[in-house]
């Protein structure tokens, strides 16, 4: 699929004014499209959820903005139904090297080795237009998802049963729609956030940067660095990313007194790149100046309306997590809305969306701002002192950090009231085979594809020994065991030992996993698991309050 081709719009079906949709999504970028795909796969009372997905643009933006995603995001896209198509287009992220004020190597940032714990490369580059097209194609295949492009939201109002939306297209024609819930995923200048009157908190990072995307020829690829790079150069801080194929990205800080628009001019761009590459080595694909901001909305929910993605938070791109954070929002909110609409949980569950995601965003933002402030030192003396301090802390050695160690887990929200260190972490996704007895060749697949999603219990012991019974509304029971230990037992047999190592590391024998793949509880005994299961069922029903 070519990344430079405009989107083919899914078939637009205008909703009748009398139609009440279960969810209306305002904004159909990655966050909104993922939310629509996740919700469009779900059912309530035996019928699919009715989803209305709107966007003011008529086509997908045909240039790359985000270029990186991680294994958690690929696991969510797997649930959306597009990961197998997108997977071959991924390029595992290269080693990243950080260079100081005098060009010396300060540290490296690497990835987890194989076997990959979530089944996908821990960090990879991709082409955003291709991924968005796959999502749009998926939405077009879901009969109860209505996609309407070229529609702008002009007003909204809500009552105890739903939300009324006023829409307008480019010609000035208006339309009214109604939904039980609304998700505003309409970007940094969110109309939904403005109409709700939600304020944002500014964390103080506000710097203009120039982003340059290149399509390099064979000679250009040979001349450019083979690994991604951060330049902690006080003369001009910058970044370089090795993307898939012949795509390469540079990002440079716009210095005080410079005109960003002037810096975007072709001659200025090539002057910046002259240290590495010339116009004979590559084609300019995209050049754009942005303000890297650090903003978080003070509220992410007003009644039946929620904010997600850039509408709720914005962060500099120093870890490539902007799009990823929005997709995490979509995943967190989708399963909670589904359980509430299916009468499997009380409305209290929806309040944990803000509690969980706000804490996660702020934690990761703190890390990202630390990187940004560290990188953007413009005083040469201060920059050299910074470099010397970093090397001294590492004993004079160039250390390698693991990128995934910088990612926080969940620290608040819908977790077991007596937390275990595993609570709030992502449960692994190994490759598994279904145990079919002593004969036959079991099929192999990733765990979520093989065993489904929803609430799940995974045991490291024989199921019959624990007599596990899942209370309504909890869903799947799974047993995942190492290949060598019990090939004739029912359940799932993993081939790489990832789950076995996880249970050993966390010193537990059972775990309860949420629909978004985070660990709700880890248990050492059947009595403890029984208590957790029935306590959770009561909390979901609103019979007892969530601890914390």
N, C-alpha and C positions, 0 to 999 in steps of 0.2 A: 504494500500500500504506500503510495507516495505521500510524504508529509507535506508537500506543497500544494496539494489539490484542495479546493474548497469542499466543504461538507455537502453531502447529499442529504437534504433535510428529510427527516422521517415524515411520514404521512401525518398531516395536521388534521385533527378532528375537533371542530369547534364544540365546546360543551354547551348544552342547552342550559338556559338560566335555571331550570328546575333541578338540574343535576347537583347532587351534593357529593363531592369527592371526599375520600378519606383523608388524603394528604394533598396539599398544593405546595409545589416547590418553586420558589422564585429564584431564578438563576440556574443555568444548566451547564456551568463549567464542571470541572472534575468533582467537586463536592456535591453539587446538586444532582449530577448524573449518577454518581455512585449511590446516593440516597434513593433516587428513583429506581435504580436497578435492584437494590436490596429490598426495598419495600414492595416493588412490583413482583417479587418472587414469593411473597407471603400471602397467607389466606386468613380470613376471619369468618367464622360461622360457615365454613365450607365454600366460601367464595373468595376470589382474589381481591386484594385491596385495590380500590380505585384511586389512581394517582394522576394528578394534573401537573405537568412539568412545563414551566414557562421560561422564556429567555427573550431579552430585548433584541439580541442579535439574531440575524437570519441564518448565519453560517458559523462554522467553527473557525476560530482564529487560526490561520494557516502557518504561523511561525511558532517556534518553540519558546515557551516561557519557562515552565519547570523543565528540568532535564534529568532529575534524579528522583528515585523512589526507593523504599526499603522493603524488606521481606514481609513486614506486617501489612503494608499496603498491597503487595501482591497477593497475600492471603485473602484480603478483603475483595480484591478484584477477581480472585478465584471464586469466591462466593457469588459475585455478580455474574459470573459465567463468561468472562473474557480472558482469563489468565492464560489458558492454553493457546489462544491466538496471539496474545501479547508476548508470551514467554520467549519465543524464538527471536523477537526483536530486541530483547534486553542485552545489554553489555555489562557484565559485572564490573563494578567500580575498580579502577586501578588503585594501587598504593597512592597515598597523598603525601607530599613532602612540603615542609614548612621551612622557608629560608628567611634569615634575619637581615638586619640593616646593611651588613657588609657582604651579603650573598652567601653566608655560611648556613649549612644545614643544621636546623635546630631540633626537629623531631619529625617523625613519620606517623601517619594515621592509616591503619590497615583494617582488614575485615576478618570476621570469624572464618576459620577454615571449614572445609567439608568434613563430615556431612553437615549440611546447613540445617540449623535447628527448626526453621519454619518451612523447609522444603523449597525455598527460593533463594537466589543470591541475596545476602544480607543487605547490600546496597548495589544498585544498578542504574545505568543511564537508559533513557528511553526517549522516544519522540512523542511529545504531548499531543500533536494533532492526530497521530495515528491512534493513540489510546482513546482520545475523546471520540473519534469516529467509531471505534469498536463499541464504546458505551452507547452512542446514539443508535447504532445498528441493533444493539441488544434491546434498547427501549422500544424501538420500532417493532420488534418481534413479540413484545408483551402486550396482549390485546387489551388489558385494562389500564395501560399507561397511555395517557393522552398528552402528546407533545405539541406545544404551540410556540412557534418561533416568531420573532418580530413583534412581541407583545411587551409593553411596559406597564408596570404597576403604577397607578396614580393615587390610589387611596385604599385603605383597609379599615375595617371595623369588626369587632368581635362581640359575641354574646356568650351565654353559658353553653351553647350547643355547637358553635362553629364560628367561622371567620368569613366575612364578605369581602371580595376583592373587586376593585374597579380597574379595568385594563384598557389600554389604548394602543392601536397599531400606528405605523408610520403615516398612514393616510388620515389619521384622526378618528377612525371608527372606534367605538367603545364597546365594551362587553363586561358583563358582571359574571362572577363565578363565586361559588361557595365551597368551603371545605371544612372538615372537622378540625384539622390542624394545618398550620402553615409553617414551612421551613424557609427562612430567608438566607439563601446561599448566593446572594447577588453582589459579592465582591466588596472591595475596600470602600467604595463610595455607596454602600448599601442603601437603597431606597427603603427597604423594610426597616432597617435600623433608624433611619431618619424619621419615618412615619411613626415609629414607636416612641421616638424621643429618647432613645437610649444613649447615654454618654459613654465615652471611651476614656481609659486611663492611658496616659502617655509615659513610657518608661525612659524617655530622654534620648533615644538613639534616632537621629534624623540626619542622614547624610546622603547626598546625591552620588550615584554611581552610574557608570556607563557599561552596558552589557553588549558584547559583540559576539555574534555567532558566525562561524566560518564553515564553508565546505572546502576542505583542503584537497589539492591534487596529490599525486604520489610523491612529488618532490617536497611539497609542503609538509606532508605527514612525516617524511624523513627528517625534516629540519626541526620540527616542533618537539617539545619534551614528550617522553613516552609515559610519564606518570602525571597525575593531577598535582597542582602546586598552589600553595598560598605564598604570596610575596609580602613579607612584613617589612616593606621598603619605605622608609619615611619620605623618600622623594615622590613616591606614588604607590600606595598599597594596592594590591591586586590579587586576582585568582585566575587560575587556568584549569579547565576541566576537559579531560579526554572523554568525549562522548562516543556513541556507537558509530561504526562505519567511518566516514570521513568528516564527521561533525566534530568541531572543536569550539569551545567557548572561552572567551576572556572577559573578565570583569575588572574595571579600574575605578578607583575612587576619583571623583571630580574634586579638584583641590579648591581651597578657598580663593575666591576672586575669578574663577573660571566660569565661562558660560556653557552650561550643559548642551545647549542647542548647537553651539559652535563646535564643541568637542565631538558631536555626532556627525559632522560633515565628513565626507569620504576621505579627504586629504588628511584631516586630523586623526581619523581612525588609523589610517595606514602609518602615520607618523608614530602613533603609540605602539603599533605592532612591529615597527621596523627592527627592533631588537631580535625578533624571532622569525619573521616571515614577511614576504613582499607580495604585491598584487599579482605577480606571476605564479605564486604558490597556492592561491586560494581565492574563492569567490566570497564576497561579503553577502551573507544570507540575511542577517538582521543586525541592526544597531539601534539601541534605544537607551535613553537615560531614565533612571528611576530614583525616587527617594526611598531609601531603605528606612522603614519606620518600625517602631516597637510600640504597638497599641493593643490594648485588650478591652473589649466592651465590659462595662460594669455589670450588665445583666445579659443573660443569653436566653431568657424566657420571660415573656409577658403573656400570661394566660395560656392561650392556645397557639401562640406564635413563638418560634424559636429562631435564633441566629446560629449560623454555622459557617465554617471556613473564614475567608478574609472579612466577611461581615462581622465576625466575632473577634478576630485577632489577626494581627499582622506582625511578622518578624523578619529581620534581615536573613539573607539566604546562606549564611556561612556554614550551615550544616545541611542545606538542601531539604529543609523540612516544612516549607510553607504549604505546598500542596498536600504533603503527607498529613499535616495536622488537620486540614479540612476534611480529608477522607476519614481520619479517625473520628472526627465529629459525626460524620454521616453514619459510620458503623455503630457508634455508641448510642446515637439517638434512634436509629431505625429499629433495633430490637426492643427498645423500651416502649416506643410508640406502638409497636405491634402487640406487645403483651398487654398494654393498657387497653387498646381497642378490642382485643380478643377477650377482655374481662378476665385475664389471667394475672393481673397485677393492679394495684391501686394507683391513683394519680401520683402518690408520693414517689413512685419510681422515676417519674419524669423530672422531678427536682434534682435527682442525682446526676442528670446530664451536665448541668452547670457545675455542680460540686466536683465531679470527676474530671471533666475536661478542662475547666478553668485552672485547677491545681496542676494538671499535667502541662498545659500550655505555659503557665507561669514558670514552672520548674525548668522546662526546656528553654524558654526564652532567657532565663537567667544564664544558662550555659552559653547560648548563642551570643548574648550581649557581651559576655566575658571574652569570647573569641573576637568579636567585632572591635571592642575597645582595645584589646591587646594588639590587633592587627593595625588599627588606624592611628597609630602614634606618628605624628608628623615631625616631632622634634628629634633630630639625629642623636643628640646626647641621651635623651630619655629612651630612645629606641635601642641604643647599644646597651644601656643599663638593663633594660627589659630582657634582651637576649642573653646577657651574662647571667642574670638571675635565673632564667629558665634552665640554662645548661647547668648552673650550680645546683639547682634543686634536683636535677637528674644525675648528680654525681659526675658531671662532665661528659656524660654519655648522651648519644642521640637515641632517645627512647621511641618505641613504637606503641602508640595508643590503639585500642580497638574501638572503632567507631560506634559499635552497638553498645559499648559500656557507657556511652554518653547519654543514652536514651533512658528517660525515667519510666517507671511503672506507674500504676495507680496507687495513690496514697490515701484516698478518701472516697467515700461513696458506698456503693452496693457491694461490700465485701463482708466476709464472715466477721461477726462481732468479736471473736477472739482471734486476732490475726496471727497467721503463720508467716515466716519470711517469704514464702512463695506467693502469698496473696497479693494480687495486683500485678503479677508478672504474666507474661504471655506463655501459655502452655505450648509445648513444641508440636510440630506437625511432621511426624516421620512418614516415610513410605511404609505401607503395610500390605499384608496379604491376609485374606480371610482364611481362617483355619477350617479346612473341609474334611479333616480326618487324615488318616495315614497315607491315602493314595490321592492321586490327582495333582494338578499344578494350579495352585491358587493364583488369582489375578492380583496384580500389584497396583497400588494407587496411593496418592496422598491421603492422609487420614481424613481430612474434611470431605473429600470427594467420596471416599469409601463409606464413611460412617455417618455423614450428615453433620449439621450444625444444630443450634439450639442448646438448651441446658444439657450437659453431659457429665456422667461420672466415669472416670477412668480408674481402673484398679490395677495394682501390681501383684495382686494375689488371685487365687482361684475364686470366681464369683460365688460358687456354691458354698464356700467356706464362710462367706459373710452374709448370705441371704439378703442381698440388697433389693429393696423395693422402692422405686421412685414414686413419691407422692405427686399427684396432679398439682400444678401444671408442669412439673419438670419432665423432661423428654427422654433423651437417649441414654441407655446404659451401654457402656463399652468396656471391654477388657482388652488391654494391649500388653502383650508379653514379648520378651525377646525370642528370636527365631529358634534358639537352641533349647529353650526351657520347656515349652509345652505345645509342640506342633499339632497335637491331636485335640486340644481343647477348643471349645467354641470361643469366638472372639476374634481379635485382630492380632496378627503376628507382625512385629516390626522387624525390619531387616538391617537397621544400622545401629541399634542400641541406644538411640537418642532418649526415648522415654525411660528405659531402664536406668540410664545414667541420671536422668532428671529425678526419679524417685530416690535413687541412692544419695544424690547430692542434697536433697531436701529432707531426707530421713522421714519419709511418709509412705503410706501404702495405698492411699486413695486420694483422689482430687475431684472436686466439683468445679466444672468449667462453665463460664458464662457463654451466651451466644456470640459475644464478640471475642472469644478465645482467651479472655483473661481468667486467671485462677481466682475463684471465689473463696475456696477453702481447701486446705490440705489436711488430711486426717491420718492418724497413726493406728486407729482401731475402728472396728465396725460400730461400736457404741458411739464414738465421736462422729462418724459419718452419719449415722441414723439421726443424731441430735441436730447436726448441721442441716440435713435435708428437710426435716420437719420444721425447724426454725425458719428456714428460708421460705418454705411454702406459706407459713403464717405471715411472714413479712410481706411477701408479694401480695397476699390477700388483704393487707392493711390491718391484720389482727393485732400485731405488735409493732412498735416503731423500730426503724432501722437504728442500730447502735451508732453512736458518733454523730 
